[in-house]
Amino acid sequence: MIFFARFKEKTPIERIKRELKNDPGKPAALNYGEALLVRQIRHAAAERNTNNVTRTKAYWDFYRLHPEIHWAFLGHMVSRNGGWNMTDLKGELLARLLSGKEKRSFFSFLERGNWLIFQDVYPQMLLYHMSMQQGRPLFHLLPYLQVSCFMEVIWNDYWEYRNDELLAIAMVINEQSYLEKRVIQNPVYQKEVFKTIEFKLQDIFSFNQILFPYEETGGVQLAGQTLHQFGSLQERILLGKRLYAILLGDRGRLERFESWAQGHPHTGSRKDYWPQMYNNIHEGLPGKYQLKLRACKLKPGARRIYSPALENAWKNASQPDAEEGDWYEDWHVAEQLEPLHEPIQGEIMNEYCKTLERLERAALAKKALSLREA
């Protein structure tokens, strides 16, 4: 029995559980060098947390430096989608379906979440980079960066055992749990987003698709997933696991995702991945719209759909400090570290094309759907 217990404890999740059960106590006081390092990390993170484009690029730059930190690429690709969702609010289709107040509320919701995740996760990655430079773990400094004690256990475990997948899943759990009370359960967003906008975009149009473009013979293809219950923490964590499996589960396809990302800097416009369908310059006549799509292609002679760059859609938004508090409460959360075991294909092109067609028909017949004018 003793041998069996010790054997079980050596499995990664059991090992994490054991460490989480230990009371970390109060962090030790910082010496001068440590305090200076913490300030440098905060400054570097704040510099790159200007808008969705700067955040998305920062994730990519870090991933190119440390490809073993898989979440950096996952964060980069998901952040691209956040930018596309932001500019959709000023694009040719959604702009016709939402009021001015709804657009601003939804942008505020997307921007706050994007900003919060970055200011939590990017300092962690910088601290890892500093640890690699110094050849010793510096994760005891995480509490001074207001990072959850859950991640201090995870990073220390990663330093010793180098389980890339476990770290990536833990970072998904951490970031989604970090957002739960700060954004998802925020009364303002509950009222202005989830009870109005989210209903329109998700329940009517299935507009919660995360897209990962990659090059194939014949042009760009799209992989990804659709989230049907954005308000559910567990569903968002499961989505993160599925997206991770799609993005990094197959080495050959990963290289195609990386190649596409390298060749297409993020601007926020959907023209980044589909220039034959979208343009960041408005080609149509103001106030006029005609059906353009047939079988996921533009009809002959149809103008491309307007999808602006982020800098032309929204001004940089200043953010109040992140709400204090550690989301972590119970070591049982470690049970969610279990990876997915079933294969995830992630084909989403047909579903995305149907979403576009629904949006286009709604944009043309918005009065019949009783949706307010923009």
C-alpha positions as CSV (number, residue, x, y, z in Angstrom):
1,M,0.0,0.0,0.0
2,I,2.8,2.4,0.8
3,F,4.5,1.7,-2.5
4,F,1.2,2.2,-4.4
5,A,0.6,5.5,-2.7
6,R,4.0,6.8,-3.6
7,F,3.6,5.6,-7.1
8,K,0.4,7.4,-7.5
9,E,1.8,10.6,-6.1
10,K,4.4,10.6,-8.8
11,T,1.8,11.2,-11.5
12,P,1.8,14.8,-12.6
13,I,-1.7,15.7,-11.4
14,E,-1.2,13.9,-8.0
15,R,2.1,15.7,-7.7
16,I,0.4,19.1,-8.3
17,K,-2.3,18.3,-5.8
18,R,0.2,17.5,-3.1
19,E,2.0,20.8,-3.6
20,L,-1.3,22.8,-3.7
21,K,-2.2,21.3,-0.3
22,N,0.9,22.8,1.2
23,D,0.4,26.2,2.8
24,P,2.7,28.6,1.0
25,G,2.7,31.0,3.9
26,K,3.5,34.7,3.4
27,P,6.1,35.5,0.7
28,A,9.5,36.6,1.9
29,A,10.5,40.2,1.8
30,L,12.2,41.2,-1.5
31,N,15.8,42.2,-1.6
32,Y,16.9,45.1,-3.8
33,G,17.6,43.1,-6.9
34,E,14.3,41.2,-6.7
35,A,12.3,44.4,-6.2
36,L,14.1,46.0,-9.2
37,L,13.3,42.9,-11.3
38,V,9.6,43.0,-10.4
39,R,9.4,46.7,-11.4
40,Q,11.1,46.0,-14.7
41,I,8.6,43.2,-15.5
42,R,5.7,45.4,-14.6
43,H,7.0,48.2,-16.8
44,A,7.7,45.8,-19.7
45,A,4.2,44.3,-19.5
46,A,2.5,47.7,-19.2
47,E,4.3,48.9,-22.3
48,R,3.0,46.0,-24.4
49,N,-0.5,46.2,-23.0
50,T,-1.6,49.1,-25.1
51,N,-4.2,47.4,-27.3
52,N,-5.0,44.1,-28.9
53,V,-2.4,44.5,-31.6
54,T,0.5,45.1,-29.2
55,R,-0.6,42.2,-27.0
56,T,-1.0,39.8,-29.8
57,K,2.5,40.7,-31.2
58,A,4.0,40.3,-27.7
59,Y,2.7,36.8,-27.4
60,W,4.1,35.9,-30.8
61,D,7.5,37.4,-30.0
62,F,7.7,35.5,-26.8
63,Y,6.7,32.2,-28.5
64,R,9.4,32.6,-31.1
65,L,11.9,33.0,-28.2
66,H,10.5,30.2,-26.1
67,P,8.5,27.7,-28.3
68,E,8.4,25.3,-25.3
69,I,5.8,27.7,-23.7
70,H,2.9,26.4,-25.8
71,W,0.3,28.8,-24.3
72,A,2.1,31.8,-25.8
73,F,1.1,30.6,-29.3
74,L,-2.3,29.6,-28.2
75,G,-2.7,33.0,-26.5
76,H,-1.4,34.7,-29.7
77,M,-3.9,33.0,-32.0
78,V,-6.9,33.4,-29.6
79,S,-5.9,37.1,-29.2
80,R,-6.1,37.5,-33.0
81,N,-9.7,36.4,-32.7
82,G,-10.3,38.9,-30.0
83,G,-9.1,41.7,-32.3
84,W,-11.3,40.4,-35.2
85,N,-14.3,40.5,-32.9
86,M,-13.4,44.0,-31.8
87,T,-13.2,45.3,-35.4
88,D,-16.4,43.4,-36.4
89,L,-18.3,45.9,-34.3
90,K,-17.3,48.6,-36.8
91,G,-17.4,46.3,-39.8
92,E,-19.9,46.1,-42.6
93,L,-22.2,43.4,-41.1
94,L,-22.4,43.7,-37.3
95,A,-22.4,47.5,-37.4
96,R,-25.9,47.2,-38.9
97,L,-27.2,44.9,-36.1
98,L,-26.1,46.6,-32.9
99,S,-26.8,50.1,-31.5
100,G,-23.9,52.5,-30.8
101,K,-24.2,51.7,-27.0
102,E,-24.1,48.0,-27.7
103,K,-21.0,48.3,-29.8
104,R,-19.3,50.3,-27.1
105,S,-20.4,47.9,-24.3
106,F,-19.2,44.8,-26.3
107,F,-15.9,46.4,-27.1
108,S,-15.4,47.4,-23.5
109,F,-16.1,43.7,-22.5
110,L,-13.7,42.3,-25.1
111,E,-11.0,44.9,-24.3
112,R,-11.2,44.5,-20.5
113,G,-10.8,40.7,-20.8
114,N,-8.0,41.0,-23.3
115,W,-6.2,43.5,-21.1
116,L,-6.7,41.5,-17.9
117,I,-5.3,38.3,-19.3
118,F,-2.2,40.0,-20.7
119,Q,-1.4,41.8,-17.5
120,D,-1.7,38.5,-15.6
121,V,0.1,36.1,-18.0
122,Y,2.7,38.2,-19.6
123,P,4.6,38.9,-16.4
124,Q,4.6,35.2,-15.7
125,M,6.3,34.5,-19.1
126,L,8.8,37.3,-18.5
127,L,9.7,35.8,-15.2
128,Y,10.3,32.5,-16.8
129,H,12.5,34.2,-19.4
130,M,14.5,35.8,-16.5
131,S,14.7,32.4,-14.8
132,M,16.2,30.9,-17.9
133,Q,18.7,33.7,-18.2
134,Q,19.8,33.3,-14.6
135,G,19.6,29.5,-14.6
136,R,17.5,29.3,-11.5
137,P,13.7,29.5,-10.8
138,L,12.4,32.9,-9.7
139,F,8.8,32.0,-9.3
140,H,8.8,32.9,-5.7
141,L,8.3,36.5,-7.1
142,L,5.0,35.7,-8.6
143,P,3.0,36.9,-5.6
144,Y,4.5,40.3,-6.0
145,L,3.1,40.3,-9.5
146,Q,-0.3,39.5,-8.2
147,V,-0.3,36.1,-9.8
148,S,-2.3,33.3,-8.3
149,C,-0.5,30.9,-5.9
150,F,-1.8,28.1,-8.2
151,M,0.6,29.3,-10.9
152,E,3.5,29.5,-8.5
153,V,3.1,25.7,-7.9
154,I,2.6,25.1,-11.6
155,W,5.7,27.0,-12.7
156,N,7.9,25.4,-10.1
157,D,6.7,22.0,-11.2
158,Y,7.4,22.9,-14.8
159,W,10.9,24.1,-14.0
160,E,11.6,20.6,-12.6
161,Y,9.7,18.3,-14.9
162,R,9.2,20.3,-18.1
163,N,5.8,19.0,-18.9
164,D,4.8,21.5,-21.7
165,E,1.2,20.3,-22.1
166,L,0.5,20.4,-18.3
167,L,1.8,24.0,-18.2
168,A,-0.4,25.0,-21.1
169,I,-3.5,23.5,-19.7
170,A,-2.8,25.0,-16.3
171,M,-2.4,28.4,-17.9
172,V,-5.8,28.0,-19.6
173,I,-7.4,27.2,-16.2
174,N,-5.7,30.1,-14.6
175,E,-6.6,32.7,-17.2
176,Q,-10.3,31.6,-17.5
177,S,-10.6,31.4,-13.7
178,Y,-8.9,34.8,-13.4
179,L,-11.6,36.3,-15.7
180,E,-14.6,34.7,-14.0
181,K,-15.4,37.2,-11.3
182,R,-13.6,40.2,-12.9
183,V,-15.4,40.1,-16.2
184,I,-17.8,37.2,-16.8
185,Q,-19.7,37.8,-13.5
186,N,-19.3,41.5,-13.5
187,P,-22.8,43.0,-13.0
188,V,-22.2,45.6,-15.7
189,Y,-21.2,43.1,-18.4
190,Q,-24.0,40.7,-17.2
191,K,-26.6,43.4,-17.9
192,E,-25.1,45.1,-21.0
193,V,-23.5,42.1,-22.8
194,F,-24.8,38.7,-21.7
195,K,-28.4,39.6,-21.5
196,T,-28.5,41.5,-24.7
197,I,-25.6,41.4,-27.1
198,E,-24.4,37.9,-26.3
199,F,-27.9,36.6,-26.9
200,K,-28.1,38.2,-30.3
201,L,-24.6,37.2,-31.5
202,Q,-24.5,33.7,-30.0
203,D,-28.0,32.3,-29.9
204,I,-29.1,33.8,-33.1
205,F,-26.0,33.7,-35.2
206,S,-23.6,31.2,-33.4
207,F,-21.1,34.0,-33.4
208,N,-18.6,32.6,-30.9
209,Q,-16.2,30.9,-33.3
210,I,-12.4,30.8,-32.8
211,L,-10.6,30.6,-36.1
212,F,-7.0,29.4,-36.7
213,P,-6.0,30.1,-40.3
214,Y,-3.3,28.0,-42.1
215,E,-2.1,27.6,-45.6
216,E,-3.0,24.5,-47.7
217,T,-2.8,23.7,-51.3
218,G,-5.5,25.9,-52.9
219,G,-5.4,28.7,-50.3
220,V,-6.1,29.5,-46.7
221,Q,-8.0,27.0,-44.6
222,L,-9.7,27.6,-41.2
223,A,-9.5,25.3,-38.2
224,G,-11.1,26.1,-34.8
225,Q,-14.0,25.6,-32.5
226,T,-17.3,27.2,-31.6
227,L,-18.1,28.1,-27.9
228,H,-21.8,27.7,-27.1
229,Q,-21.8,28.7,-23.4
230,F,-19.4,31.6,-23.0
231,G,-20.8,32.3,-19.5
232,S,-19.7,28.8,-18.3
233,L,-16.2,28.6,-16.8
234,Q,-16.0,24.8,-17.3
235,E,-17.0,25.2,-21.0
236,R,-14.4,27.8,-21.5
237,I,-11.7,25.6,-20.0
238,L,-12.8,22.7,-22.1
239,L,-12.7,25.0,-25.2
240,G,-9.2,26.0,-24.3
241,K,-8.1,22.3,-24.1
242,R,-9.8,21.6,-27.5
243,L,-8.1,24.7,-29.1
244,Y,-4.8,23.5,-27.7
245,A,-5.2,20.1,-29.2
246,I,-6.1,21.6,-32.6
247,L,-3.2,24.1,-32.6
248,L,-0.4,22.0,-31.1
249,G,-1.6,18.4,-31.2
250,D,-0.1,17.7,-34.7
251,R,3.4,18.8,-35.5
252,G,2.8,19.0,-39.2
253,R,-0.3,21.3,-38.9
254,L,1.4,23.3,-36.1
255,E,4.1,24.2,-38.6
256,R,1.5,25.4,-41.0
257,F,-0.2,27.5,-38.3
258,E,3.2,29.0,-37.4
259,S,4.1,29.7,-41.0
260,W,0.8,31.6,-41.5
261,A,1.2,33.6,-38.3
262,Q,4.8,34.5,-39.3
263,G,3.7,35.7,-42.7
264,H,0.6,37.7,-41.6
265,P,1.2,40.3,-38.9
266,H,-1.9,41.0,-36.9
267,T,-3.8,44.2,-37.7
268,G,-7.3,43.3,-36.4
269,S,-8.8,43.2,-39.9
270,R,-10.2,39.9,-41.1
271,K,-8.4,40.8,-44.3
272,D,-5.4,39.3,-42.5
273,Y,-6.6,35.8,-43.3
274,W,-9.1,36.3,-46.1
275,P,-8.2,39.2,-48.4
276,Q,-10.4,37.8,-51.2
277,M,-13.5,38.2,-48.9
278,Y,-12.6,41.2,-46.7
279,N,-11.0,44.5,-47.3
280,N,-9.9,47.1,-44.7
281,I,-11.1,49.9,-47.0
282,H,-14.9,50.3,-47.5
283,E,-15.7,49.4,-51.1
284,G,-19.5,49.7,-50.9
285,L,-21.8,52.7,-51.0
286,P,-22.7,54.2,-47.6
287,G,-26.0,52.9,-46.2
288,K,-26.5,50.4,-49.0
289,Y,-26.0,46.6,-48.7
290,Q,-26.8,43.8,-51.1
291,L,-26.2,40.1,-50.6
292,K,-22.7,39.3,-51.7
293,L,-22.1,35.7,-50.6
294,R,-22.8,32.4,-52.3
295,A,-21.2,29.1,-51.1
296,C,-18.6,31.0,-49.1
297,K,-17.4,33.1,-52.1
298,L,-18.3,36.5,-53.3
299,K,-20.8,36.6,-56.1
300,P,-19.4,37.8,-59.4
301,G,-18.9,41.6,-59.3
302,A,-19.6,41.8,-55.6
303,R,-17.5,44.1,-53.5
304,R,-15.5,42.7,-50.5
305,I,-16.9,43.0,-47.0
306,Y,-15.5,45.9,-45.0
307,S,-13.3,44.8,-42.0
308,P,-11.3,47.7,-40.6
309,A,-7.9,47.5,-38.9
310,L,-8.1,47.9,-35.2
311,E,-6.3,51.3,-35.2
312,N,-9.1,52.6,-37.5
313,A,-11.9,51.1,-35.5
314,W,-11.2,51.9,-31.9
315,K,-9.0,54.3,-30.0
316,N,-6.7,52.9,-27.3
317,A,-8.6,52.5,-24.0
318,S,-7.1,53.1,-20.6
319,Q,-8.0,50.5,-18.0
320,P,-8.4,50.7,-14.3
321,D,-6.1,48.5,-12.2
322,A,-7.1,44.8,-12.0
323,E,-9.3,43.8,-9.2
324,E,-7.4,42.3,-6.3
325,G,-7.8,38.8,-5.0
326,D,-6.7,35.2,-5.8
327,W,-9.2,33.1,-7.6
328,Y,-7.7,29.9,-6.3
329,E,-9.5,28.3,-3.4
330,D,-9.3,24.5,-3.5
331,W,-6.7,22.0,-4.6
332,H,-9.4,20.0,-6.4
333,V,-9.0,22.4,-9.3
334,A,-5.9,20.3,-10.2
335,E,-8.3,17.6,-11.5
336,Q,-9.0,19.8,-14.5
337,L,-5.4,19.5,-15.6
338,E,-6.3,16.2,-17.2
339,P,-5.7,16.6,-21.0
340,L,-8.2,15.6,-23.6
341,H,-7.8,12.1,-24.9
342,E,-10.1,12.1,-27.9
343,P,-8.9,13.4,-31.2
344,I,-10.1,16.9,-32.2
345,Q,-10.3,17.6,-35.9
346,G,-11.3,21.3,-35.7
347,E,-12.7,21.7,-39.2
348,I,-14.8,24.9,-39.0
349,M,-14.8,26.4,-42.5
350,N,-18.3,25.2,-43.4
351,E,-19.8,26.4,-40.1
352,Y,-18.1,29.7,-40.3
353,C,-19.4,30.2,-43.9
354,K,-22.9,29.5,-42.6
355,T,-22.5,32.1,-39.9
356,L,-21.4,34.7,-42.4
357,E,-24.4,34.0,-44.5
358,R,-26.7,34.3,-41.5
359,L,-25.1,37.6,-40.5
360,E,-25.4,38.9,-44.1
361,R,-29.1,38.0,-44.3
362,A,-29.7,39.6,-40.9
363,A,-27.9,42.8,-42.0
364,L,-30.2,43.0,-45.0
365,A,-33.4,42.3,-43.1
366,K,-32.6,43.7,-39.6
367,K,-36.1,45.3,-39.2
368,A,-37.8,41.9,-39.7
369,L,-35.6,40.5,-37.0
370,S,-36.5,43.4,-34.7
371,L,-32.8,44.3,-34.2
372,R,-32.1,47.9,-33.5
373,E,-30.4,50.1,-36.1
374,A,-26.7,50.9,-35.5
